[in-house]
Amino acid sequence: MLAISDIHGELDKFERLLNVVQYDNEQDQLLLLGDYVDRGPKSRAVLDKVIQLTSEGAITLLGNHDKMMIDAFENPEDPFHLKRWYYNGGIKTLKNYGYEIENDDAKYWYNTEKIPEPLVLNEQIRPHIAFLKTLPFYYETDTHIFVHAGVHPDTALELTDSHTLVWIREEFHKGYNGEKTVIFGHTPTKHLHKKPEVYIGENNIIGIDGGCAYGGRLYCFEAVEKSIYYVE
């Protein structure tokens, strides 16, 4: 079971990593743990690739950046959703789809009280939003839980709200003590143990976000054999 998370528009790294692991959809189960868009240069192309891989059998989950992308279009009455996406890398993603933003400085939208103009779905982005809306928030086996950010340590997985599954950090990192191994992304490994390597916690959690969008590694973790592959 090959798990990859937090591709963030880095198509070249993603395709190189699939070559490194010699991915074969007829023999391997690929699990993509979310955050396909934002920050990197080719979010649209990454989603095209993800849609292809999903049609060929990959299990594809939703991340917080993918959820922000949906919310920016689905909640025009609340400009918070669009502003939050703007200052978390959404402007670069929108440019992939032909949008022109009045101010493309993410920091500007973080600091200003100005309300951005609502977005209208164009025909380029519409199928990608529709695809993202079909994705689940976690995948569970007899031995593992695959999820973008983590699970709530005190709440049954099936009862956990979706916001937690794509946003949780410290409460999960320090509080989880379940029997199943949780494979997650969202928090770069250097923030978990001050190193770029995959984080293998003593409490049965494994973090695989190598900070690809910030010039770091894109990891693939083979969950059964615990093998680690990456590209710089």
Secondary structure as UniProt FT lines:
FT   STRAND          2..4
FT   TURN            8..9
FT   HELIX           11..20
FT   TURN            21..22
FT   TURN            25..27
FT   STRAND          30..32
FT   HELIX           43..55
FT   TURN            56..57
FT   STRAND          59..60
FT   HELIX           64..74
FT   TURN            76..77
FT   HELIX           79..85
FT   HELIX           86..90
FT   HELIX           91..96
FT   TURN            97..98
FT   HELIX           106..111
FT   TURN            123..125
FT   HELIX           126..132
FT   TURN            133..134
FT   STRAND          138..140
FT   STRAND          144..147
FT   TURN            153..154
FT   HELIX           157..159
FT   HELIX           162..167
FT   HELIX           170..175
FT   STRAND          181..184
FT   HELIX           190..193
FT   STRAND          199..200
FT   TURN            202..203
FT   STRAND          205..207
FT   HELIX           212..214
FT   STRAND          217..222
FT   TURN            223..226
FT   STRAND          227..231
//
